[in-house]
Amino acid sequence: CTGLTSITIPNSVTSIGLAAFDNCSGLTSIEIPNSVTSIGEGAFWSCDGLTSIIIPNSVTNIGRSAFCECTGLTSITIPNSVTSIEDCAFYNCTGLTSITIPNSITSIGHYTFYGCTGLTSIEIPNSVTSIRDYAFYDTPWYNNQPDGVVYAGKCLYKYKGDMPANTSIVIEEGTLSISPRAFEYCTGLTNIEIPNTVISIEYYAFSGCTGLTSITLPASATEYGSSLFSGCTGLTSIISYISAEDVANRSANNYFDVFYDFDSAACTLYVPYGAKETYAASDHWNEIENIVEMAYELNVTAAGYATLYLGYAAEIPAGVEVYTANAVEDDRLKMQPVEGVIPANTGVIVKAAAGTYTFNNADDAVAAIEGNLFKGSLKDETVKVASGKAAYVLSMVDGEVGMYRAELTDHSFLNNANKAYLLLDSNNLGVYDDEWDTSAGGQLSNGYRFDFGGITGIENVKGESGEVKAIYDLSGRAVENPSKGLYIINGKKVMVK
């Protein structure tokens, strides 16, 4: 009704329905009574003569495209009664210059303020827990935000601008959404940590990130957009904690090209225990050929040791001790215990009685261990050993387990999937290549034994009654004078400080 310039809505009206005033371009003002509780989809679409509108406190929901393309709208008051603003509600309202979102709002839909080219000021309260893709895209406010900003309320993360090579980013805890195209074509991005508060990762968020080799998706990230990893040609590991139920629900929605221009054969997808079949049957996830459940069964031989390298954070099962190595001293590796959870992509030594042990995925990722000397492989891998370096693998020599020089073929050796190894300077032990003896899987004359502790001036440990305690290191060897570290004292594990 292009000739309609004004209308009075009586108090008996409780809702303004679908497209009620769609394209009423002559309508310059309207008073919505307090009886109205909802403004429906497209209710005022293309009412470009409207310059302002007051929404009463009775309204709880502003529907999809309710004020879409109201180009003359310069201001609007949203009351505290409104809890959600749906998709495209103010799409392309080019005359809108500022808006205040009340504390009652918990969600802002897709494209809500998209194309509001005059919008220079927005205040987002802490109450907002969901901001969907393109909600503020192509607005001056969005475009002028600094690089790596977390918006008010820790709601939306975006990265804008050039990124240097080998960049690592840790997204702040509490962030709820990674915005569309947040890291698109950030070729220098090699590592990113996403907290378990992120609910949605939107369209093209990591598209073209060719330097990204591994990414972990938290269980909270139940919404993810199209072309999310398109063009991520270097991605070899995706660790997804998203549940099977959430993957199945998302698979039914309309999104596409998640892995476009992506080497699916070179990538391993790690999924929660019991979720493999669901991922394998779900759109896009099933494009990745190698799907592995995060529950790895490790066989420990009678020697009592094994190496381990997993692409996900893993709980340490009962009866198992786990160690990293942070230094070499003469022919000894200085070992450090890992308690509770092994971080993802961390090479470790496992010590346990002979048997098979299951390493299930941990619910929460843990921080990387600094200074760990062990490296590893997620799949069978030919490791190239550069000039001046030497590789060491787990072997038993003269009845003692340790890391001994690996046999090389064309300066390389084969490291099996989920196994750890050492790659150190070759002059550490002063032995030349022509002295190698590669029997028993490693070099007899060149290797490192495990050092779980040393000697101090403490002569013994006494209990409350004064008796001397029997002290052993974690390898079962008697220790007269324990230094700092873990020991077994009268059958109990004790930390000596």
C-alpha positions, 0 to 999 in steps of 0.5 A: 500500500504505497499510498498509506502514510499513517495508521492507528493500531488498536490495543486489541492487537497482540501481534503484527503478522507476516509481511503486514506492512511490506513495501508500504513506502509512504508510511512515515510513522507508526505507533505500536500499542502496548498490547503487541507482544511480537513483530512478525517476519517482514512486518515492515519490510521496505518501509523506506519512508519510516524514519523512527519507530518506538517498540513498546515494552510488551514486545518480546521478539523482533521477527526475521526481516521485520525492518529489512531495507527500511533505508530511511530509519535513523533511530530505533528504541529496543525495550528491555522486554525483547530477548532475541533479534532474528535474522535480517531484522535490520538488514540494509537499514542504511540510514541507521547510525547508532543502536543500543542493545538492551541487557535482555537480549541473548541472541542476535541473528544472521545478517541482523545489521548487515549493510547498515552502512551508516552504523558507526556505534553499537553497544553489545551487553554481556547478556548476549550469548549468541551472535550469528554469522554476518550479523554486523558485516559491512558496517563501519563499526565492524570494519573499524574494529582493531585486529583480534578484537573480542567485542563487548560481552566477549561475544564475537572474535574477528581478525582483520589485516595482514598476519605475519608468518608463523603466527599463533593465536589464543582466543580469549576464554569466554568468547562465544563466536568466531565471526565470518571470514575471521581468519580468511586467507591468513596464510601465516596462521600456524596454530590457534587455540579455541576455548570451550566457550565458543558456540559458533564458528561461522562461514569462511572463518579459516578459509585459505589458511594454508599454514594451518596444519592442525586444529582442535574444535571444542565440544561447545562449537555446535554451530559451524558454517559453510566453507569453514576449511576450504583451501586449508591445503596444509591441514593434516589433523582435525581434533573434534570434541563435538558430540555425535548428537550435535554432528547429526543435528548439524548435518541436517542443516543447509551448509556446503563446501566445508572442505572445498579445495582440501586434501582429505586423504592427507588429513586425519579426523579425531572424534570422540569415542563412539562417534565414528559412525555418526561422523562417517555418515554425516555430510562433509565430515565423511569427505575425510577418509581417515576417521579415528576415535579418540580411544587409543589402545597401547600395548606395553611389552614385558620390558615395561616401556612404550612411546606414545604420540596422540593428536588429542588430549588423553586421560592417563589410565590407571596403572600407567606412568607417563613422562616427558624428557626436558634435558640430556645429561651425559648419557641420561635423559632427564624425565619429568612426570605427566599427571592426569592428562597428556596434552595433544601432540605431545611425545611421551614415554609410558611406563607400566606392567606388560599389557594393553591400556586404553587412552581415552580422550579428555573432555577438556584440552590442556596446555602444551608442555614446554621444553619436551624433547620428544617428537612424534607422528600421527601416522606412519611417517618417513622422518628425514634426519638433517645433517648434524642431527641424530634420531633415537628410538625406544630399544632395549640394550644390555637389558636396559631400556632407553632411546638408542640411535635409529637405523637410517636409510638415505638419511631417513627412518620410518616412525610408526603411527602414534609413536614418539622419537628423539631428534637431537644434535648428533654430537651429543654422545660423540659417536660417528655414523660408521660406528653404528650397530643397529641390532635390537632396533637401535645403536648399542654404543650410542643412546640415552637411558632414562633418569627419573631422579638423582642423589642429594645429601638426604640419607634416608626418610623416617616416618612418624615413629622414627623407622627408616623408610624403603625408597625406590625410584619409579624404575624400581631401583633402590635409592639411598639419597633421593633428590627432588622428584617422585619416589616410591616410599613404603609402597606409596608414591611421594613427591620429595621437594 
